[in-house]
Amino acid sequence: MGDLGPSHRILIHALMKAAGAGFLGSAVAGAFVLFVPFRAGAGWARWAILIPGLIVGIPTLYASLTVKWGTPASPPWIAPLVGVILAAAGFLLSSGRAKPDTRR
């Protein structure tokens, strides 16, 4: 970032912080849904874990690949790809999950 002027550095730094906040918010929401309603067997919880992960992961992957293909820079595009794949795999693997037995 040494080639950029101060205003561009501030802009890029702010965008990186906003993206990080989106990742953190998505992770906290996903963890909450995983440990409370998903464990209780709520069917909608699978979707509530998948959708925020895809909402954050796909645009990040797209932006990273756009930078990779359009500039000489080498952005970290593998991490968003792995995140999207893992979110989809977790969703698919949880589809056959048996609901907990609440009878006692």
N, C-alpha and C positions, 0 to 999 in steps of 0.2 A: 504494500500500500504506500510505499515511499514515493511512487510516481504520481500519486494523486494529490490534489490540492487539499487544504484543510477542510473546506466545505464538503468535498466528496468523501473524505475520511469520516467526517461526522455523520453524514448520511448513511454510509455503508455500516458504520458501527451501530447506529440506531436501528437499521433494518435487521442486523444480526441479533440485537437484543430482542426485538419484537418476535423474530422467528424462534429464538430460545424460549421466550415466554409462552409462545404457542405450544411448543413441544412440552414444556413443563406442565402447562394447564391440561393438555391432552393426557399426559401420563397420570396426573393426579386424579382426573375424572375417571380414567380407565381403571385405575387401582381401586378407587372407591366402589365403582360398579362391580368389579371383579370380587371384592371381598364382602360385599353386603348382598345386593340382589342376585348376583350370579350364583353365589353359594346357596342362596335360599331357593334356587331353581326357577327364577323368573325367566321366562322365555325371551322377553324383550332385551334382557341384559346382554345377550350375545351381540345383538345389533348395536347396542349402546357402547360396546367396547370397540367394535370394528369401525364404525362410521367416523369417530373422531380421529382414529389412527390413519384412515384413508384421506380424510380432509386435510390433515397436516402432511402426510407422507407423499401423496401424489404431486401436489404443487411444488413441494421441495425437490422431489426427484426431477420434475420437469424443469425447474429453474436451474438446477445443477447441471443437467444435460445440455440445456441451452447455453450455459456459460462454457461447458466443456467443448461443445461443437462450434461455438462461435468465436472463441478467443483462444489464445495460447495457454490460458490458465488451466490448472488441473484441480477442479473442485472435488470435494468428497461426495461423489454420487453413489458410491456403493452402499453407504450406510442408509440413505433413504430407500434404496431398492430392497435391501435386506429387511428394513422395517415394514415396508408394504407387503413383502412376501410372508413375513412372520405373522402380521396381522391377519392376512387372508388364511394362512395355514391354521392359526389358532381358531378362527371362526369355523372353518371346515371341520377341524377335529372335534370341536365342541358340539357339533350338530347331533352326534349320536349319544351324547352324554345323558345318562339316566338321571331322572329327577331324584332328589334326596327323599328318603322315606321319612315322612313326618308323623307317621302313626306310632304311638307309644302305648 
